[in-house]
Amino acid sequence: MLDQQRSPERAIYRSGDLVLDEERWTVHRAGRAVRLSPTEFRLLACLMRNQGRVLSRDRLLRDVWGRDYAGHAQIVQTYISYLRRKLHECGPPAHPHPSW
């Protein structure tokens, strides 16, 4: 089971050594800041808010790209790969992250 915690004061999500602060729009991994594009941040926030749940591609498209998105659904996999690459640049996770 993942160690998911949400701060009651503001929207801060934790999973292992990954910390996302929605209010400040910051992400830290193993204590290091991770620079994400706005879309990457929204995708990671959606995934972290829904840890332990299976999210469909349609749900991710709606929640991250919006109801009016008319592009290719493959964009979800593309951005998942961007997130993986950026998060793994900080080294292997101290605690397993979800299998995105």
C-alpha positions as CSV (number, residue, x, y, z in Angstrom):
1,M,0.0,0.0,0.0
2,L,1.3,3.4,-0.8
3,D,2.0,5.9,1.9
4,Q,-0.4,8.6,0.7
5,Q,-0.9,11.5,2.9
6,R,-2.8,14.7,2.4
7,S,-2.1,17.8,4.5
8,P,-5.4,19.1,6.1
9,E,-4.2,22.7,5.8
10,R,-3.6,22.8,2.1
11,A,-3.5,20.3,-0.8
12,I,-0.2,18.6,-0.3
13,Y,0.1,15.0,-1.4
14,R,2.9,12.6,-0.5
15,S,3.8,9.2,-1.9
16,G,7.1,7.8,-0.7
17,D,9.7,10.5,-1.5
18,L,7.4,12.4,-3.9
19,V,5.6,15.5,-2.6
20,L,3.2,17.7,-4.6
21,D,1.9,21.0,-3.3
22,E,-1.1,22.1,-5.3
23,E,-1.4,25.5,-3.7
24,R,2.2,26.4,-4.5
25,W,2.4,24.4,-7.7
26,T,5.6,22.6,-6.6
27,V,6.8,19.1,-6.8
28,H,9.8,17.6,-4.9
29,R,11.3,14.2,-5.3
30,A,13.9,12.9,-2.8
31,G,14.1,16.5,-1.5
32,R,14.9,18.0,-4.9
33,A,12.6,20.3,-6.8
34,V,11.2,18.8,-10.1
35,R,10.3,21.3,-12.8
36,L,7.1,20.3,-14.6
37,S,5.1,22.0,-17.3
38,P,1.6,23.0,-16.3
39,T,0.1,20.0,-18.1
40,E,2.6,17.6,-16.4
41,F,1.7,19.2,-13.0
42,R,-2.0,18.8,-13.6
43,L,-1.6,15.2,-14.6
44,L,0.6,14.3,-11.6
45,A,-1.8,16.1,-9.3
46,C,-4.7,14.1,-10.7
47,L,-2.8,10.8,-10.3
48,M,-1.8,11.7,-6.8
49,R,-5.3,12.8,-5.7
50,N,-6.6,9.4,-7.0
51,Q,-3.9,7.0,-5.7
52,G,-5.2,3.5,-5.3
53,R,-7.9,4.1,-8.0
54,V,-7.9,3.0,-11.6
55,L,-8.4,6.1,-13.8
56,S,-9.5,5.7,-17.4
57,R,-7.8,7.5,-20.2
58,D,-11.1,9.4,-20.8
59,R,-11.1,10.5,-17.2
60,L,-7.5,11.7,-17.4
61,L,-8.3,13.6,-20.7
62,R,-11.3,15.2,-19.1
63,D,-9.6,16.1,-15.8
64,V,-6.3,17.3,-17.2
65,W,-7.0,18.5,-20.7
66,G,-10.6,19.5,-20.3
67,R,-13.9,18.4,-21.7
68,D,-13.3,20.3,-25.0
69,Y,-10.0,18.6,-25.8
70,A,-10.3,17.3,-29.4
71,G,-6.8,15.9,-29.9
72,H,-5.5,12.4,-29.8
73,A,-6.0,10.2,-26.7
74,Q,-2.3,9.1,-27.1
75,I,-1.4,12.4,-25.4
76,V,-2.0,10.7,-22.0
77,Q,0.7,8.1,-22.6
78,T,3.0,10.8,-24.0
79,Y,2.7,12.9,-20.8
80,I,3.0,9.9,-18.6
81,S,6.4,9.2,-20.2
82,Y,7.4,12.8,-19.7
83,L,6.6,12.5,-16.0
84,R,8.4,9.2,-15.6
85,R,11.5,10.6,-17.2
86,K,11.6,13.7,-15.0
87,L,10.8,11.9,-11.8
88,H,13.4,9.2,-12.5
89,E,16.1,11.8,-13.2
90,C,16.1,12.3,-9.4
91,G,17.2,8.6,-9.0
92,P,15.3,5.5,-8.1
93,P,12.3,6.0,-5.8
94,A,12.9,5.3,-2.1
95,H,9.3,3.9,-2.1
96,P,7.6,2.4,-5.1
97,H,5.3,4.9,-6.9
98,P,2.1,3.9,-8.6
99,S,2.5,2.0,-11.9
100,W,1.7,4.8,-14.2
